[in-house]
């Protein structure tokens, strides 16, 4: 009715918020609720999902490694290479060191000659192929240019493989690999330059001994860095807690306690500690899955001879190692790897002086170029097997025997004390990291990211490898 006034009488029988029943209030809230669904739901009255705009952060969150985790590749001196085979000369001696230089007045000094040797390193090739559909390149992305993001992804993938290869590359396993620092030391340095910790953690004493091995005659090196897994560095630091308690409170202005050690003064000079996450213990067999093109990677091998323990020359099994062990084998080539294969369905009773021999035959398809052997620690569950060795496939398409002498302990690490300068080490690059576009054969954009080069160790005896580095007692968390 025109001109009618609204009064409180019009609201009689209508409840407000404070007087509404709980059922009425629940229905009201439901009608206004946006919900927190992440997937489209069936259209229904009161559902606000179709009206919600996705809220996606523009920053891509990284859950894997970053460039600051890559330490060795960033540190190693780099030089240009000009051929696929890079040669260099070594001076082995200035002459006969035992030949005296003293003489009588008027005599002719004794003649002596220096000793020289030419060495070489072969350039190897690494690369990754990236692909992006043309449609995806046209879409407005959430995190910037998609091609740029894929290029970064390829770069980081390549850098990861470079870093791992600098430590563990081994051309005796696969000729496409370069020779990494572990094999360069074990192959070319003196036996004394490999220090076996036999499961013990790194200590000041061990580091001091390693530095003196490098410095003392006949090596005459100057150690500068030691690269180790961060857990090994942490265990080393823990050794200072009970005997250097006073130093943990030297930051009273910030209220922080604790201790970090960036290096150590040794009799051979200052050695910097470099934690590197890519120095690992080989990992669990249970974590290995078959990877690579099924038509190119090796198939799962078969165990042709059950694991057998027997007296073997050179065995490092001792009385404390007597117990039961489980083994697993994985076949590898440059295109991928097989799934792990259990060696025995029963445990092995290993006694002092025994070695464990295992016969293995490749599966059908491409032959492996090497095998990786995994073993459990003494008398533990089968799921604890970790890699202990890599051996070349010397049997070709036939059977071969892998023998465990307990030289490598499961769940242990390597650490590398190096003279990190151009007098000792370099990475020779025939081509720095490059990006090469590939031809268009479908509605996608493809390119390769490549690196050609090889590490070169000029003076192997100026370096030490600590093997079988264990964890400190009573550590917590992951191995």
NORZIZI-V750748 format. One line per field, one symbol per residue. phi: phi as a letter, one per 30 degrees, with the letter a starting at -180 (. if undefined). burial: I if it has 16 or more other ideal C-beta (glycine too) atoms within 10 Angstrom, else O. A space follows every 10 residues. Layout:
# NORZIZI-V750748
phi = ???
burial = ???
This chain:
# NORZIZI-V750748
phi = .didccbedd cdicddedcd dddddddddd dcddibdcbe cdeaeicced cdcdccdddd dcccdcdddd cddddddcbd cbadbccacc cdadkddddd cdadeidced dbbdcbbcbb bcdcbbabcc bbdddddcdd ddbjeddddd ddedddddde dddddddcea ddcaddddcd dddddddcdd eddcccdhjd ddbedddddd dddddddcdh cbdbbbcbde dddddddedd edcbeeddcd bddciccjab bcabdcdcjd bddbdbddcc cjidddcdbd bjdddcdddd dcddbeebca ebdidcdbed cdlcbcbbbb cbbdclbddd cddbdbdccc ceidcccbcb bdddjeddca ccccbddehb dedcdbdcab bdddcidcdb cccccidccd icbcbbcbcd addcbacccd bdebbbdcdd cadbcbaccb bcladbcdbe dcbbccchdc cddidcidd
burial = OOOOOOOOOO OOOOOOOOOO OOOOOOOOOO OOOOOOOOOO OOOOOOIOIO OOOOOOOOOO OOOOOOOOII IIIOIIOOOO IOOOOIOOOO OOOOOOOOOO OOOOOOOOOO OOOOOOOOOO IOIIOIOIOI OIOOOOOOOO OOOOOIOOOI IOOIIIOIII IIIIIIIIII IOIIOOIIII IIIIIOOOIO OOIIIIIOOI IIOOOIIIII IOIIIOOOIO IIIIIIIIIO IIIIIIIOOO OOOOOOOOOO OOOOOOOOOO OOOIOIOIOO IOIIIIOIII IIOIIOOIOI OIOOOOIIII IOIOOOIOIO OIOOIIIOOO IOIOIIIIII IIIOIIIIOI IOIIOOOIOI OOIIIIIIII OIOOOIIIII IIIIIIIIOO OIOIIIIIII IOIOIOOOOI OIIIOIOIII IIIIIIIIII OOOIIIIIII OOIOOOOOOO OOOOIOIOII IIIIIIIIII IIIIIIIIII IIOOOOOOI
